[in-house]
């Protein structure tokens, strides 16, 4: 959503910082639409602040960053209850790298679908601390002013968060190498799943997200044997749907890394593959919910006939419904 603003200092600062703010909010929320909503709310709050006390904000970039982080934390908390009612497993919304603001992808840290997904394990404050530290190189002192915590407490939040996300590991999970993924895509495109299946590690986990809109597993699938059976079942159903062209796979650039657009059974899913330290597949995330794929597939997405054009998610709200006071204490001047 865009907000019509006049050329005031607050408006100019918001326009200049908008891409960076979206990057912060998207990394916090894993949902680009909600990120845009939060940043629009920040614009409205900035104009209110400017009208209420012109000249009392010393640094609009600092004010906007603080407002964005605090509103994102508030939105994370409100979404937690909604996502408990989500049909099946929830995965972050993938976005084509080209569709992300330049400021959001200047540093691709904490942008991958895997890390956005894993970040759901963190508390909102820990997530904010890790995002600001890893993706925006902010110090514990700077983050502490935003979160109203001491630098020592912030460093503890960062340390715990990095351990949960395995960012401090000697061999952290990593995205598939583009060349290896292209070779894998070529093999699968020719109908040969053996290359993919042979790369599955014993502890492979497969997550799928259909959101109750299209068929998908309700729970993660653990272990190479079960993941293999699932993928072979997908191929069998796709062959029954279209014997001549059961499926097609295309490399795509998503969230700053290479992913796969998998077309089968009259629909297109987006998959990202995570490798372990030995180069074997440790995680597969398959986003099937068509409402989450508009920003990554665009016109290439063939939506099912029964999918509404509008986004039915009940957790979306207009920035005009946002509280007039930002939670979390006074904002910087």
KAMOJO-V909251 format. One record per run of one state. SS is the DSSP state (A for helix, B for strand, O for the rest). FROM is the first residue (numbers start at 1). TO is the last residue. If there is no record, write none. Layout:
BEGIN
SS_FROM_TO ; SS_FROM_TO
END
This chain:
BEGIN
O_1_8 ; A_9_29 ; O_30_31 ; A_32_52 ; O_53_59 ; A_60_84 ; O_85_95 ; B_96_96 ; A_97_99 ; O_100_101 ; A_102_105 ; O_106_112 ; A_113_121 ; O_122_123 ; A_124_136 ; O_137_139 ; A_140_147 ; O_148_150 ; A_151_164 ; O_165_173 ; B_174_175 ; O_176_177 ; A_178_189 ; O_190_193 ; A_194_198 ; O_199_199 ; B_200_209 ; O_210_220 ; B_221_222 ; O_223_223 ; A_224_241 ; O_242_246 ; B_247_254 ; O_255_256 ; B_257_264 ; O_265_266 ; B_267_275 ; O_276_280 ; B_281_287 ; O_288_289 ; A_290_292 ; O_293_293 ; A_294_300 ; O_301_318 ; A_319_321 ; O_322_333
END
